[in-house]
Amino acid sequence: MKIRSLRGGAVAAISSPDLGVKTALAQQTATLWQERRLSLRSPMDQSVPDRPGRPEKPDLIPPTKVERRSLHSLKGRIALLHAIAHIELNAVDLALDIVARFATEAVPNSFFDGWMQVAFEEAKHFNMVRQRLNQLGADYGDLPAHDGLWQAAHATRNDLTARLAVVPLILEARGLDVTPALQAKMRDSGDLESAAVLDVIYNDEKGHVAIGAKWFRFLCAREKRDPARTFQELVRENFRGPLKAPFNDIARAEAGLTPSFYRSLTAVSHA
């Protein structure tokens, strides 16, 4: 298809139920935008869909019903990789949705540069995890998955500052907390190939959280709001439940997300 604008390419990628087409469109749109071969938006662009295009599988179930398995079994590693593939797929659409939904915001073009870099890398992650699933005799869609990530996006669809608080600074930052332990467990189980995929994801996610923190602070500064206090207010308004420790404080701080943002939002205060 002919990509007319950044927003048009992002909407086309979000809308596609074919995951190969979705990831290819995301990466093609990102490349054309970074090369400055696209306008930001066009009068011909479609509206942003409320839900992204998806194949018939996987079945979506409540998070509490998603089965947990030991990583020391092949089934357990496939289940983990399937869950990660689902997260990365949602992350592709979340990055594209930030670009498409907020294309009329008064922000510099470098805002869109950052989020299209995220979209490109999330598409890369999804394809890497899916390829690893294929090598293990499985595919994305074989197991059920949950819909919590997109619900968070829908709740913040009218407020860019809230979207940045919830998606990169909670959901992506959570990846920094849990991935190192998963990398270690994959290595302990002898699955070095899957551990190597997680290494790529972990290193890229640090940059994604940093992009989120940069633009969250930018918007707060423009509105003369305290970033940590604003984050806490927006999380209480837009995110269900407390934030879960333990936190990877070092990786979070390197990305610009210091403990003053999130410590007061945990279920149990940690010294």
PATI-514234 format. One line per 4 residues: number of its first residue (from 1); for each residue y, x, z of N, C-alpha, C. Coordinates in steps of 0.001 Angstrom, whole numbers, plus 500000, padded with zeros to 6 digits. Example, Ala and Ser with C-alpha at 12.3 -4.5 7.8 and 13.67 -1.06 7.14 Angstrom:
<tipas>
1 = 494310,513190,507800,495500,512300,507800,496700,513200,507800; 497750,512850,507080,498940,513670,507140,500030,512900,507870
</tipas>
This chain:
<tipas>
1 = 498805,500834,500000,500000,500000,500000,501248,500871,500000; 502330,500318,499477,503603,501025,499446,504305,500829,500786; 504599,501930,501475,505304,501861,502755,506802,501883,502447; 507498,500809,502794,508916,500667,502438,509842,501301,503471
5 = 509430,501305,504739,510295,501784,505812,509423,502178,506999; 510029,502842,507974,509297,503191,509192,508774,501929,509864; 509654,500951,510045,509230,499724,510712,508148,499004,509906; 508296,498975,508584,507306,498317,507735,505943,498984,507822
9 = 505925,500318,507816,504654,501031,507936,504013,500811,509284; 504835,500796,510339,504306,500571,511683,503709,499171,511807; 504401,498167,511265,503893,496790,511326,502595,496664,510538; 502530,497301,509364,501303,497235,508548,500124,497857,509292
13 = 500368,498980,509965,499295,499639,510712,498856,498789,511899; 499815,498246,512649,499470,497375,513779,498623,496203,513297; 498980,495636,512172,498370,494392,511695,496967,494592,511137; 496623,495793,510719,495356,496001,510017,494153,495875,510955
17 = 493170,495023,510605,491943,494936,511395,490939,496040,511055; 491155,496722,509923,490284,497829,509520,490784,499092,510211; 489975,499661,511101,490458,500750,511951,490653,502050,511178; 489908,502238,510093,490160,503383,509232,491506,503265,508541
21 = 491821,502050,508063,493118,501801,507426,494239,501922,508462; 494021,501357,509636,495047,501403,510691,495442,502846,511018; 494445,503689,511287,494762,505068,511685,495362,505849,510511; 494880,505594,509296,495444,506277,508129,496897,505867,507905
25 = 497181,504578,508035,498564,504092,507858,499481,504665,508940; 498979,504725,510176,499788,505287,511258,500157,506729,510951; 499184,507510,510501,499441,508929,510240,500287,509122,508987; 500044,508305,507968,500851,508406,506742,502304,508035,507020
29 = 502519,506971,507777,503881,506550,508114,504578,507613,508945; 503851,508192,509897,504431,509256,510737,504854,510440,509879; 503996,510840,508948,504296,512000,508097,505510,511723,507214; 505545,510559,506585,506680,510215,505723,507982,510149,506522
33 = 507914,509614,507737,509110,509540,508572,509572,510937,508977; 508642,511784,509410,509024,513137,509842,509610,513933,508674; 509167,513622,507462,509713,514282,506256,511005,513623,505785; 511463,512603,506505,512695,511859,506187,512626,511231,504797
37 = 511455,510661,504502,511267,509980,503216,511233,508464,503386; 511517,507979,504600,511558,506549,504864,512865,506178,505538; 513356,504971,505232,514447,504411,506027,513873,503886,507332; 514723,503606,508299,514247,503090,509589,513658,501689,509425
41 = 514352,500832,508715,513840,499475,508519,514374,498931,507187; 513736,497861,506733,514076,497260,505449,514134,495743,505625; 514996,495050,504864,515020,493578,504941,513678,492945,504566; 512822,493704,503867,511529,493187,503426,510463,493253,504525
45 = 510762,493925,505634,509756,494126,506678,509287,492805,507282; 507991,492757,507611,507418,491613,508297,507774,491656,509783; 507620,490525,510473,507840,490511,511919,506679,491227,512626; 506943,491685,513834,505931,492413,514595,504930,491405,515165
49 = 503623,491600,514921,502645,490635,515432,502534,490702,516958; 502220,489563,517576,502028,489546,519025,500764,490278,519441; 499763,490307,518552,498526,491021,518832,498193,491919,517652; 497622,493092,517910,497255,493978,516800,496026,493473,516072
53 = 495888,493888,514815,494682,493586,514064,493487,494309,514658; 492358,493605,514719,491139,494157,515316,489918,493679,514529; 488857,494472,514480,487595,493998,513915,486956,492965,514849; 485859,492346,514403,485202,491314,515206,484654,491882,516516
57 = 484178,493115,516488,483665,493783,517687,484606,494912,518077; 484768,495256,519335,483954,494822,520468,484391,493467,521052; 483471,492840,521784,483825,491680,522583,484742,492119,523712; 485782,491328,523981,486726,491652,525053,486370,490852,526302
61 = 486238,491560,527423,485834,490950,528685,486793,491415,529786; 486813,490761,530948,487675,491214,532042,487307,492633,532482; 488302,493440,532910,488025,494822,533330,486925,494928,534388; 486859,493961,535285,485865,494021,536365,484438,493855,535853
65 = 484271,493340,534628,482931,493106,534076,482434,494290,533230; 483306,495301,533006,482899,496451,532199,481921,497297,533020; 480726,497519,532472,479658,498208,533205,479954,499698,533331; 479675,500265,534504,479844,501704,534745,478462,502370,534768
69 = 478361,503530,534117,477084,504237,534070,477299,505706,534406; 476235,506365,534845,476288,507794,535158,476462,508612,533882; 477304,509645,533944,477516,510503,532778,476346,511456,532551; 475370,511445,533454,474205,512317,533271,473176,511714,532326
73 = 473417,510490,531856,472542,509879,530851,473301,509751,529537; 472555,509738,528435,473179,509562,527123,473912,508226,527055; 473281,507166,527577,473934,505855,527589,475251,505899,528351; 475270,506632,529452,476483,506735,530248,477600,507454,529516
77 = 477241,508527,528809,478265,509267,528060,478780,508440,526881; 477882,507704,526237,478309,506814,525152,479251,505737,525699; 478912,505185,526872,479765,504143,527462,481155,504692,527775; 481214,505921,528312,482518,506524,528610,483309,506766,527323
81 = 482658,507346,526326,483352,507623,525068,483810,506326,524401; 483014,505274,524521,483413,503983,523961,484669,503462,524667; 484697,503602,525992,485873,503165,526754,487105,503986,526356; 486919,505286,526156,488036,506148,525750,488501,505782,524338
85 = 487553,505507,523435,487931,505086,522079,488785,503822,522133; 488417,502899,523003,489177,501650,523134,490585,501925,523652; 490699,502824,524620,492014,503202,525145,492853,503846,524048; 492258,504764,523295,493005,505469,522254,493417,504524,521129
89 = 492566,503569,520784,492928,502584,519764,494133,501769,520223; 494094,501306,521460,495250,500573,521988,496490,501457,522011; 496303,502733,522297,497443,503648,522348,498096,503810,520977; 497286,503787,519907,497853,503822,518547,498801,502636,518368
93 = 498296,501442,518667,499102,500234,518468,500295,500175,519413; 500147,500692,520640,501257,500687,521590,502396,501584,521106; 502057,502761,520584,503099,503660,520069,503786,503038,518858; 503001,502451,517954,503581,501803,516778,504437,500602,517170
97 = 503997,499872,518198,504737,498686,518630,506095,499065,519222; 506152,500174,519954,507447,500640,520485,508414,500894,519323; 507907,501518,518267,508751,501825,517103,509175,500534,516392; 508208,499673,516081,508511,498480,515283,509330,497462,516060
101 = 508954,497230,517306,509593,496168,518097,511020,496550,518489; 511260,497843,518672,512571,498279,519165,513353,499063,518107; 513072,498776,516829,513743,499489,515734,515225,499177,515644; 515686,498099,516304,517111,497771,516272,517847,498276,517521
105 = 517136,498969,518417,517783,499521,519618,518762,500625,519232; 519813,500759,520024,520797,501821,519791,520289,503120,520409; 519335,503748,519723,518783,505028,520185,518809,506009,519018; 518827,507314,519306,518823,508301,518222,517523,508247,517419
109 = 517577,508771,516183,516357,508838,515375,515274,509670,516041; 515664,510608,516907,514661,511438,517580,513774,510607,518504; 514241,509443,518937,513384,508523,519687,512172,508141,518837; 512430,507780,517582,511350,507368,516684,510500,508562,516259
113 = 511129,509745,516154,510346,510961,515891,509262,511123,516957; 509669,510988,518218,508736,511189,519328,507598,510197,519304; 507924,508913,519099,506872,507897,519172,505967,507907,517958; 506463,508350,516796,505567,508479,515639,504672,509711,515792
117 = 505142,510737,516485,504249,511856,516824,503120,511359,517724; 503480,510517,518701,502467,509942,519591,501474,509111,518782; 501976,508249,517883,501090,507406,517078,500137,508252,516239; 500668,509323,515639,499841,510213,514813,498721,510815,515657
121 = 499072,511307,516847,498080,511973,517694,497080,510989,518291; 497528,509778,518625,496582,508787,519147,495578,508381,518063; 496036,508284,516825,495116,508004,515711,494104,509134,515569; 494582,510368,515694,493675,511529,515664,492648,511427,516788
125 = 493097,511077,517992,492182,510957,519130,491116,509890,518875; 491547,508721,518410,490579,507647,518167,489520,508099,517167; 489959,508742,516083,488998,509167,515062,488059,510247,515590; 488573,511150,516433,487718,512188,517029,486657,511569,517936
129 = 487073,510618,518780,486119,510000,519710,485106,509164,518930; 485575,508460,517922,484646,507650,517118,483630,508536,516404; 484094,509672,515890,483174,510603,515230,482128,511123,516216; 482563,511399,517455,481615,511872,518468,480613,510775,518820
133 = 481076,509528,518920,480157,508410,519131,479124,508342,518004; 479575,508498,516770,478654,508469,515626,477612,509572,515731; 478045,510762,516167,477102,511875,516322,476032,511572,517379; 476385,510735,518343,475454,510363,519415,474670,509088,519073
137 = 474816,508606,517847,474050,507447,517409,474678,506109,517759; 475973,506092,518013,476661,504866,518410,477930,504708,517571; 478665,503620,517815,479935,503408,517121,480835,502553,517999; 482126,502621,517713,483069,501755,518414,482774,500313,518043
141 = 482707,499449,519056,482354,498059,518847,480971,497723,519363; 480159,498755,519639,478791,498512,520126,478765,497931,521537; 479774,498222,522345,479821,497786,523733,481050,496905,523954; 481055,496074,524987,482257,495286,525293,483396,496195,525776
145 = 484606,495673,525739,485789,496413,526217,486745,495406,526844; 487780,495916,527521,488713,494993,528169,490072,495006,527478; 490901,494018,527814,492155,493785,527083,493396,494069,527932; 493233,494753,529046,494354,494951,529963,495513,495728,529378
149 = 495215,496694,528496,496285,497536,527955,497253,496720,527115; 496723,495848,526273,497630,495075,525423,498392,494023,526210; 497800,493519,527279,498512,492572,528133,499762,493214,528720; 499661,494496,529085,500823,495221,529622,501926,495345,528575
153 = 501527,495555,527331,502510,495652,526255,503200,494316,526029; 502416,493259,526024,502979,491930,525773,503987,491550,526864; 503698,491932,528104,504581,491582,529226,505938,492272,529124; 506008,493401,528410,507260,494178,528329,507848,494152,526915
157 = 507514,493139,526144,507916,493129,524738,509412,492943,524533; 510135,492486,525553,511572,492231,525391,512451,493243,526112; 511865,494317,526660,512633,495248,527485,512091,496653,527268; 512838,497470,526518,512372,498818,526188,512204,499678,527436
161 = 513128,499576,528388,513020,500398,529602,511756,500035,530373; 511448,498749,530459,510225,498321,531138,508993,498784,530370; 509033,498725,529047,507901,499187,528238,507618,500666,528515; 508677,501483,528576,508488,502908,528843,507939,503142,530244
165 = 508374,502345,531202,507878,502487,532571,506383,502204,532628; 505952,501144,531962,504562,500693,532101,503606,501478,531205; 503965,501704,529939,502982,502290,529026,502867,503803,529199; 503875,504614,528868,503655,506053,529052,503625,506500,530511
169 = 504460,505882,531369,504620,506427,532722,503621,505857,533730; 502876,504819,533354,501751,504371,534198,500437,504581,533451; 500286,503915,532306,498986,503915,531632,498621,505292,531081; 499552,505950,530381,499247,507285,529866,499171,508313,530990
173 = 500037,508188,531981,500004,509133,533099,498682,509044,533848; 498081,507849,533861,496776,507695,534500,495734,508588,533833; 495862,508768,532524,494956,509667,531822,495037,511094,532324; 496238,511529,532708,496386,512876,533270,495660,513006,534605
177 = 495569,511888,535340,494916,511910,536654,493394,511988,536534; 492823,511219,535607,491362,511053,535592,490646,511980,534615; 491343,512485,533589,490636,513236,532544,490053,514559,533023; 490740,515362,533862,490121,516632,534269,488742,516468,534915
181 = 488560,515447,535745,487251,515221,536370,486214,514822,535321; 486630,514032,534329,485702,513632,533272,485313,514826,532407; 486269,515721,532138,485955,516943,531392,484894,517748,532134; 485074,517903,533438,484129,518683,534246,482743,518033,534243
185 = 482695,516707,534365,481399,516005,534379,480696,516124,533032; 481456,516065,531943,480849,516233,530623,480243,517634,530490; 480962,518631,530976,480427,520002,530909,479192,520144,531794; 479249,519557,532984,478096,519622,533895,476855,518984,533273
189 = 477065,517948,532465,475931,517265,531840,475436,518001,530590; 476154,519077,530207,475768,519851,529031,476378,519360,527734; 477225,518325,527787,477819,517764,526576,479156,518457,526305; 479069,519666,525784,480282,520472,525562,481112,519925,524411
193 = 480463,519265,523450,481205,518700,522305,482134,517582,522764; 481616,516691,523633,482475,515612,524138,483571,516170,525030; 483248,517192,525829,484262,517820,526681,485384,518407,525832; 485041,518988,524686,486063,519583,523807,486996,518500,523246
197 = 486449,517321,522941,487293,516206,522486,488266,515808,523597; 487763,515729,524829,488631,515372,525955,489712,516430,526184; 489388,517696,525904,490398,518763,526044,491595,518494,525137; 491316,518132,523885,492392,517856,522922,493229,516675,523403
201 = 492548,515620,523828,493254,514423,524282,494136,514753,525479; 493591,515460,526452,494334,515774,527681,495598,516574,527377; 495471,517585,526522,496642,518422,526219,497716,517629,525478; 497310,516758,524557,498286,515945,523830,498940,514907,524747
205 = 498147,514333,525672,498689,513266,526532,499813,513782,527426; 499769,515044,527806,500885,515612,528587,502192,515447,527813; 502130,515720,526512,503320,515559,525680,503748,514110,525550; 502784,513191,525535,503121,511770,525400,503841,511260,526645
209 = 503347,511674,527811,504025,511285,529055,505430,511885,529081; 505563,513122,528604,506875,513782,528581,507846,513032,527680; 507372,512547,526532,508236,511761,525645,508674,510480,526340; 507732,509826,527021,508075,508616,527761,509098,508878,528844
213 = 508893,509966,529613,509809,510287,530708,511200,510650,530170; 511235,511388,529072,512523,511781,528466,513350,510561,528103; 512730,509593,527430,513489,508443,526955,513742,507434,528057; 512869,507383,529037,513138,506530,530200,514380,507044,530931
217 = 514441,508359,531132,515618,508951,531794,516875,508768,530934; 516736,508874,529628,517867,508680,528715,518458,507278,528880; 517580,506256,528876,518059,504876,528996,518683,504626,530374; 518068,505195,531412,518629,505035,532761,520005,505692,532859
221 = 520143,506882,532279,521428,507585,532323,522498,506787,531588; 522135,506208,530450,523100,505426,529670,523570,504193,530457; 522666,503622,531260,523007,502442,532054,523450,502798,533475; 523554,504131,533738,523972,504632,535061,523065,504071,536176
225 = 521746,504149,535929,520759,503700,536905,519946,504900,537380; 519544,504853,538651,518703,505917,539189,517293,505795,538597; 516756,506851,537953,515474,506712,537257,514305,506331,538170; 514169,506995,539313,513025,506723,540188,513091,505298,540740
229 = 514276,504888,541183,514418,503542,541743,514199,502482,540645; 514722,502741,539455,514552,501799,538348,513084,501675,537968; 512382,502807,537933,510947,502795,537639,510207,501909,538627; 510507,502089,539906,509812,501305,540940,510094,499811,540789
233 = 511346,499464,540506,511698,498045,540320,510963,497449,539121; 510924,498191,538026,510301,497675,536809,508788,497564,536957; 508184,498520,537664,506738,498459,537880,506389,497235,538727; 507165,496992,539777,506888,495831,540632,507029,494521,539853
237 = 507952,494505,538892,508179,493284,538109,507149,493089,536991; 506617,494195,536461,505855,494113,535210,504423,494624,535283; 503980,495114,536432,502638,495689,536525,501927,495109,537736; 500697,494660,537525,499950,494040,538612,499260,495102,539463
241 = 499430,494974,540769,498682,495827,541684,499331,497175,541921; 498840,497909,542911,499384,499224,543238,498923,500289,542253; 499620,501409,542224,499162,502560,541443,498063,503268,542229; 497087,503800,541510,495895,504353,542156,495969,505869,542264
245 = 495835,506370,543508,495650,507803,543723,494170,508123,543459; 493777,509388,543297,494634,510573,543386,495474,510777,542119; 496581,511510,542294,497476,511802,541184,497400,513283,540827; 497509,513568,539545,497607,514948,539070,499093,515323,539104
249 = 499570,515629,540317,501012,515834,540509,501570,516945,539633; 500784,518005,539423,501285,519147,538644,501502,518739,537192; 500477,518140,536573,500608,517733,535164,501695,516674,535005; 501778,515745,535964,502817,514714,535901,504208,515355,535991
253 = 504384,516286,536916,505693,516921,537089,506082,517726,535853; 505095,518387,535237,505377,519143,534007,505885,518218,532901; 505453,516969,532946,505885,515982,531947,507174,515268,532353; 507741,515610,533516,508992,514993,533947,508820,513783,534833
257 = 507589,513575,535320,507300,512420,536174,506995,512943,537577; 508027,513049,538411,507888,513651,539737,507390,512622,540749; 506838,513080,541895,506277,512140,542875,507272,511104,543394; 508576,511392,543341,509563,510410,543812,509492,509111,543017
261 = 508934,509176,541790,508782,507970,540977,507695,507062,541542; 506531,507633,541835,505343,506786,541987,504713,506763,543367; 505050,507678,544260,504338,507740,545539,504504,506461,546361; 505684,505857,546340,505920,504667,547169,505226,503425,546627
265 = 504613,503538,545422,503969,502377,544793,502457,502364,544986; 501917,503337,545719,500475,503419,545896,500015,502436,546958; 498720,502124,546925,498144,501193,547905,498173,501798,549294; 497916,503108,549364,497938,503823,550647,498871,504990,550491
269 = 499771,505156,551408,500718,506280,551331,499988,507582,551574; 500218,508559,550695,499604,509874,550856,500688,510881,551182; 500451,511672,552193,501438,512671,552581,501484,513781,551562
</tipas>
